[in-house]
């Protein structure tokens, strides 16, 4: 897992994380040992750029279907 993903996961899981605290976020990003383009994308909060830098999927779909028992409706 990349340091960027680990960082984002930790930020999202932290009950004390305040996305409005811009300086705390910038300071946390600056401590990461990551490439400069990744750092810039994190600073800009540019999800599309970060996704491209990390080789993520362009699109992801999720289908949720209701479980049915043997009864038909």
C-alpha positions in Angstrom: 0.0 0.0 0.0 1.4 3.4 -0.9 2.1 6.0 1.7 -0.5 8.3 0.1 -3.2 5.7 0.5 -2.1 4.9 4.1 -2.2 8.6 4.9 -5.7 9.1 3.5 -7.0 6.0 5.2 -5.5 7.2 8.6 -7.0 10.7 8.1 -10.4 9.3 7.3 -10.4 6.9 10.2 -9.2 9.4 12.8 -12.1 10.7 14.9 -10.1 13.9 15.6 -9.5 14.6 11.9 -10.9 18.0 11.0 -10.8 18.5 7.2 -11.5 22.2 7.8 -8.1 22.6 9.6 -6.1 23.5 6.5 -2.8 24.1 8.2 -2.8 20.8 10.1 -3.6 19.0 6.8 -0.7 20.7 5.0 1.7 20.0 7.8 0.7 16.3 7.8 1.1 16.1 4.0 4.5 17.7 4.3 5.8 15.0 6.6 5.1 12.3 4.0 8.0 10.7 2.1 6.2 11.0 -1.3 6.9 12.3 -4.8 6.4 16.1 -5.3 3.5 15.6 -7.8 1.6 13.5 -5.2 2.3 16.1 -2.6 0.9 18.8 -4.9 -2.2 16.8 -5.6 -2.8 16.2 -1.9 -2.3 19.9 -1.1 -4.7 20.8 -3.9 -7.1 18.1 -2.7 -7.2 17.1 -6.4 -8.7 13.5 -6.3 -8.5 13.1 -10.1 -4.8 14.1 -10.3 -4.0 11.8 -7.3 -5.9 9.0 -8.9 -3.9 9.3 -12.1 -0.6 9.5 -10.3 -1.4 6.4 -8.3 -2.6 4.5 -11.4 -6.2 4.2 -10.1 -9.3 3.3 -12.0 -11.0 5.9 -14.2 -14.4 4.6 -13.1 -15.6 2.2 -10.5 -19.2 0.8 -10.3 -20.9 -0.9 -7.5 -24.1 -2.8 -7.8 -26.2 -3.6 -4.7 -28.9 -6.3 -5.1 -31.4 -7.3 -2.5 -31.1 -10.9 -1.3 -34.1 -12.9 -2.2 -35.3 -16.1 -0.7 -37.0 -18.8 -2.7 -40.2 -16.8 -2.8 -41.0 -14.9 -6.0 -42.8 -11.6 -6.0 
